[in-house]
Amino acid sequence: MKASLPAGPRLVLEFHPVTGDRLPDLVRFSEQHGKFRYCSCMRWRLRSTDFRRSTKEGRAAGLEGLIRHGTPVGVLAYLDGEPVGWCSIAPRETYAALEGYRALARVDDAPLWSVVCFFVDRHVRRQGVTLGLLRAAVEYARSQGARVVEGYPVEPGSGLYTYMGSPATFRRAGFRDVTPPGRARQVVRRVVT
């Protein structure tokens, strides 16, 4: 999937799901971005106790293992053939910690895919890459049979899990707020057909 982004200098990005053939690209992206590699997007995939016991290298190996077993994990953004951005999207049930996190408990029993993380190279930030990643993630989920995609955005500067994306980005991608009354953490959804 190719996309041209309107903000800043026109970046022509490509977006691809991370499957076995893209694993070397993810490894390269991870090795170039220490903050990403620290977590390797396993924070929501491992139960909290398992995450605390794991090592940085163990988490990276865990993500690679999921890919090798065909488990959906996310989408990469490419600029001139190099990976510059990441969005974690997968069926919600593959995120063990998310499933057990009361503040983001399921709204209902609808089968859905969840977007839980974005990471963008500092050289291309604030140029619409996150929005492009989110749109590509929705398309990937749709291609895999998803009917509902859910996200858990956080207002910038709140100090909470800001890597989960901003409400404005999700709104621009067509998501609607479905947060139950009294819930502190926002939940947004997009129905895909």
C-alpha positions as a Markdown table, in Angstrom:
| # | Residue | x | y | z |
|---|---|---|---|---|
| 1 | Met | 0.0 | 0.0 | 0.0 |
| 2 | Lys | 1.4 | 3.4 | -1.0 |
| 3 | Ala | 0.3 | 6.7 | 0.5 |
| 4 | Ser | 1.4 | 10.3 | 0.0 |
| 5 | Leu | 1.0 | 12.4 | 3.2 |
| 6 | Pro | -0.2 | 16.0 | 3.0 |
| 7 | Ala | 1.7 | 17.5 | 6.0 |
| 8 | Gly | 5.2 | 18.9 | 5.6 |
| 9 | Pro | 7.3 | 17.9 | 2.7 |
| 10 | Arg | 5.4 | 15.3 | 0.8 |
| 11 | Leu | 6.5 | 12.0 | 2.0 |
| 12 | Val | 5.7 | 9.0 | -0.2 |
| 13 | Leu | 5.4 | 6.1 | 2.2 |
| 14 | Glu | 4.6 | 2.5 | 1.7 |
| 15 | Phe | 2.9 | 0.4 | 4.4 |
| 16 | His | 3.2 | -3.3 | 4.8 |
| 17 | Pro | 2.0 | -5.8 | 7.3 |
| 18 | Val | 4.8 | -7.5 | 9.2 |
| 19 | Thr | 4.9 | -11.1 | 8.0 |
| 20 | Gly | 7.7 | -13.5 | 7.8 |
| 21 | Asp | 9.1 | -12.0 | 4.7 |
| 22 | Arg | 9.2 | -8.6 | 6.4 |
| 23 | Leu | 10.9 | -9.8 | 9.6 |
| 24 | Pro | 14.4 | -8.6 | 8.6 |
| 25 | Asp | 12.9 | -5.1 | 8.1 |
| 26 | Leu | 11.4 | -5.2 | 11.6 |
| 27 | Val | 14.7 | -6.5 | 13.1 |
| 28 | Arg | 16.5 | -3.6 | 11.4 |
| 29 | Phe | 13.9 | -1.1 | 12.6 |
| 30 | Ser | 14.2 | -2.5 | 16.1 |
| 31 | Glu | 18.0 | -2.3 | 16.1 |
| 32 | Gln | 18.0 | 1.3 | 15.0 |
| 33 | His | 15.4 | 2.4 | 17.6 |
| 34 | Gly | 16.5 | 1.5 | 21.1 |
| 35 | Lys | 13.2 | 2.7 | 22.7 |
| 36 | Phe | 11.2 | 0.5 | 20.4 |
| 37 | Arg | 13.6 | -2.5 | 21.0 |
| 38 | Tyr | 13.3 | -2.1 | 24.8 |
| 39 | Cys | 9.7 | -3.1 | 24.7 |
| 40 | Ser | 9.5 | -4.7 | 21.2 |
| 41 | Cys | 5.8 | -4.1 | 21.5 |
| 42 | Met | 5.4 | -6.9 | 24.0 |
| 43 | Arg | 4.0 | -4.8 | 26.8 |
| 44 | Trp | 0.4 | -5.6 | 26.0 |
| 45 | Arg | 1.1 | -9.1 | 24.6 |
| 46 | Leu | 2.6 | -10.5 | 27.8 |
| 47 | Arg | 0.9 | -10.6 | 31.2 |
| 48 | Ser | 2.4 | -7.9 | 33.5 |
| 49 | Thr | 4.4 | -10.4 | 35.6 |
| 50 | Asp | 5.8 | -12.1 | 32.5 |
| 51 | Phe | 6.8 | -8.7 | 31.1 |
| 52 | Arg | 8.6 | -7.7 | 34.3 |
| 53 | Arg | 10.5 | -11.0 | 34.3 |
| 54 | Ser | 11.4 | -10.7 | 30.6 |
| 55 | Thr | 14.6 | -9.1 | 29.2 |
| 56 | Lys | 14.9 | -6.7 | 26.3 |
| 57 | Glu | 16.4 | -9.5 | 24.1 |
| 58 | Gly | 13.7 | -11.9 | 25.2 |
| 59 | Arg | 11.0 | -9.5 | 24.3 |
| 60 | Ala | 12.5 | -9.0 | 20.8 |
| 61 | Ala | 12.8 | -12.8 | 20.4 |
| 62 | Gly | 9.1 | -13.1 | 21.5 |
| 63 | Leu | 7.9 | -10.7 | 18.9 |
| 64 | Glu | 10.0 | -12.4 | 16.2 |
| 65 | Gly | 8.5 | -15.8 | 17.3 |
| 66 | Leu | 5.0 | -14.5 | 16.9 |
| 67 | Ile | 5.8 | -13.4 | 13.4 |
| 68 | Arg | 7.4 | -16.8 | 12.5 |
| 69 | His | 4.2 | -18.5 | 13.7 |
| 70 | Gly | 2.0 | -16.3 | 11.5 |
| 71 | Thr | 0.4 | -14.3 | 14.3 |
| 72 | Pro | -0.6 | -10.8 | 13.2 |
| 73 | Val | 1.6 | -8.2 | 15.0 |
| 74 | Gly | 1.5 | -4.9 | 13.1 |
| 75 | Val | 2.4 | -2.7 | 10.1 |
| 76 | Leu | 5.6 | -1.0 | 9.1 |
| 77 | Ala | 5.8 | 2.3 | 7.3 |
| 78 | Tyr | 8.6 | 2.6 | 4.7 |
| 79 | Leu | 10.3 | 5.7 | 3.3 |
| 80 | Asp | 12.6 | 5.0 | 0.3 |
| 81 | Gly | 12.6 | 1.3 | 1.2 |
| 82 | Glu | 13.6 | 1.8 | 4.8 |
| 83 | Pro | 11.2 | 1.2 | 7.7 |
| 84 | Val | 10.5 | 4.4 | 9.6 |
| 85 | Gly | 7.3 | 3.7 | 11.5 |
| 86 | Trp | 5.4 | 0.9 | 13.3 |
| 87 | Cys | 1.8 | 0.3 | 14.4 |
| 88 | Ser | 0.9 | -2.6 | 16.5 |
| 89 | Ile | -2.4 | -4.1 | 15.5 |
| 90 | Ala | -3.7 | -7.6 | 16.1 |
| 91 | Pro | -6.8 | -9.5 | 17.3 |
| 92 | Arg | -7.5 | -8.3 | 20.8 |
| 93 | Glu | -7.3 | -11.8 | 22.3 |
| 94 | Thr | -3.5 | -11.9 | 21.3 |
| 95 | Tyr | -2.8 | -9.1 | 23.8 |
| 96 | Ala | -2.8 | -11.0 | 27.2 |
| 97 | Ala | -2.1 | -7.9 | 29.3 |
| 98 | Leu | -4.8 | -5.8 | 27.5 |
| 99 | Glu | -7.3 | -8.6 | 28.1 |
| 100 | Gly | -6.6 | -8.4 | 31.8 |
| 101 | Tyr | -6.4 | -4.7 | 32.2 |
| 102 | Arg | -9.5 | -3.4 | 34.0 |
| 103 | Ala | -9.1 | 0.2 | 32.9 |
| 104 | Leu | -9.5 | -1.0 | 29.3 |
| 105 | Ala | -11.8 | -3.9 | 29.9 |
| 106 | Arg | -13.9 | -5.1 | 26.9 |
| 107 | Val | -16.8 | -2.8 | 26.0 |
| 108 | Asp | -18.8 | -5.9 | 24.7 |
| 109 | Asp | -18.2 | -9.3 | 23.2 |
| 110 | Ala | -17.6 | -8.1 | 19.6 |
| 111 | Pro | -14.7 | -9.8 | 18.0 |
| 112 | Leu | -12.2 | -7.1 | 17.2 |
| 113 | Trp | -8.6 | -6.1 | 16.4 |
| 114 | Ser | -6.8 | -3.6 | 18.7 |
| 115 | Val | -4.3 | -0.9 | 17.9 |
| 116 | Val | -2.0 | -0.5 | 21.0 |
| 117 | Cys | 1.2 | 1.2 | 19.9 |
| 118 | Phe | 2.8 | 3.5 | 17.4 |
| 119 | Phe | 6.5 | 4.3 | 17.0 |
| 120 | Val | 7.8 | 6.7 | 14.4 |
| 121 | Asp | 11.5 | 7.5 | 13.6 |
| 122 | Arg | 12.3 | 11.0 | 14.9 |
| 123 | His | 13.3 | 12.2 | 11.4 |
| 124 | Val | 9.8 | 11.8 | 10.1 |
| 125 | Arg | 7.7 | 12.7 | 13.1 |
| 126 | Arg | 5.0 | 15.4 | 12.9 |
| 127 | Gln | 4.5 | 14.7 | 9.2 |
| 128 | Gly | 1.4 | 12.5 | 9.3 |
| 129 | Val | 3.1 | 9.1 | 9.5 |
| 130 | Thr | 1.1 | 8.0 | 12.5 |
| 131 | Leu | -2.2 | 8.7 | 10.6 |
| 132 | Gly | -0.9 | 6.8 | 7.6 |
| 133 | Leu | 0.1 | 3.9 | 9.8 |
| 134 | Leu | -3.3 | 3.8 | 11.5 |
| 135 | Arg | -5.1 | 3.9 | 8.1 |
| 136 | Ala | -2.9 | 1.1 | 6.8 |
| 137 | Ala | -3.5 | -0.9 | 10.0 |
| 138 | Val | -7.2 | -0.7 | 9.5 |
| 139 | Glu | -6.9 | -1.9 | 5.9 |
| 140 | Tyr | -4.7 | -4.8 | 7.1 |
| 141 | Ala | -7.2 | -5.8 | 9.7 |
| 142 | Arg | -10.0 | -5.6 | 7.2 |
| 143 | Ser | -8.0 | -7.8 | 4.8 |
| 144 | Gln | -7.7 | -10.4 | 7.5 |
| 145 | Gly | -11.5 | -10.4 | 8.2 |
| 146 | Ala | -11.8 | -7.9 | 11.0 |
| 147 | Arg | -15.1 | -6.1 | 11.2 |
| 148 | Val | -14.2 | -3.8 | 14.2 |
| 149 | Val | -10.9 | -2.1 | 15.0 |
| 150 | Glu | -10.5 | -0.6 | 18.5 |
| 151 | Gly | -7.9 | 1.9 | 19.9 |
| 152 | Tyr | -7.1 | 3.4 | 23.3 |
| 153 | Pro | -5.8 | 6.9 | 22.6 |
| 154 | Val | -4.2 | 9.2 | 25.2 |
| 155 | Glu | -4.1 | 13.0 | 25.1 |
| 156 | Pro | -0.6 | 14.2 | 24.3 |
| 157 | Gly | 1.3 | 15.3 | 27.4 |
| 158 | Ser | -0.9 | 13.3 | 29.8 |
| 159 | Gly | 2.0 | 11.2 | 30.9 |
| 160 | Leu | 0.1 | 8.0 | 30.3 |
| 161 | Tyr | 1.0 | 5.5 | 27.5 |
| 162 | Thr | 1.3 | 8.2 | 24.9 |
| 163 | Tyr | 2.7 | 5.7 | 22.4 |
| 164 | Met | -0.9 | 4.5 | 22.0 |
| 165 | Gly | -1.8 | 7.4 | 19.8 |
| 166 | Ser | -3.8 | 10.6 | 20.2 |
| 167 | Pro | -7.6 | 11.0 | 20.1 |
| 168 | Ala | -7.2 | 13.5 | 17.2 |
| 169 | Thr | -5.3 | 10.9 | 15.0 |
| 170 | Phe | -8.0 | 8.3 | 15.6 |
| 171 | Arg | -10.8 | 10.8 | 14.8 |
| 172 | Arg | -9.1 | 11.7 | 11.6 |
| 173 | Ala | -9.0 | 8.0 | 10.7 |
| 174 | Gly | -12.8 | 7.7 | 11.2 |
| 175 | Phe | -12.9 | 6.2 | 14.7 |
| 176 | Arg | -15.7 | 7.1 | 17.1 |
| 177 | Asp | -15.7 | 7.3 | 20.9 |
| 178 | Val | -17.4 | 4.3 | 22.5 |
| 179 | Thr | -16.1 | 4.8 | 26.1 |
| 180 | Pro | -18.6 | 3.5 | 28.6 |
| 181 | Pro | -19.8 | 6.1 | 31.2 |
| 182 | Gly | -17.6 | 6.4 | 34.2 |
| 183 | Arg | -14.6 | 4.8 | 32.4 |
| 184 | Ala | -11.3 | 6.9 | 32.8 |
| 185 | Arg | -9.5 | 5.5 | 29.7 |
| 186 | Gln | -10.9 | 6.3 | 26.3 |
| 187 | Val | -12.0 | 3.6 | 23.9 |
| 188 | Val | -12.5 | 4.3 | 20.2 |
| 189 | Arg | -13.8 | 2.1 | 17.4 |
| 190 | Arg | -14.1 | 1.9 | 13.7 |
| 191 | Val | -16.4 | -0.5 | 12.0 |
| 192 | Val | -14.8 | -1.8 | 8.8 |
| 193 | Thr | -16.7 | -3.4 | 6.0 |
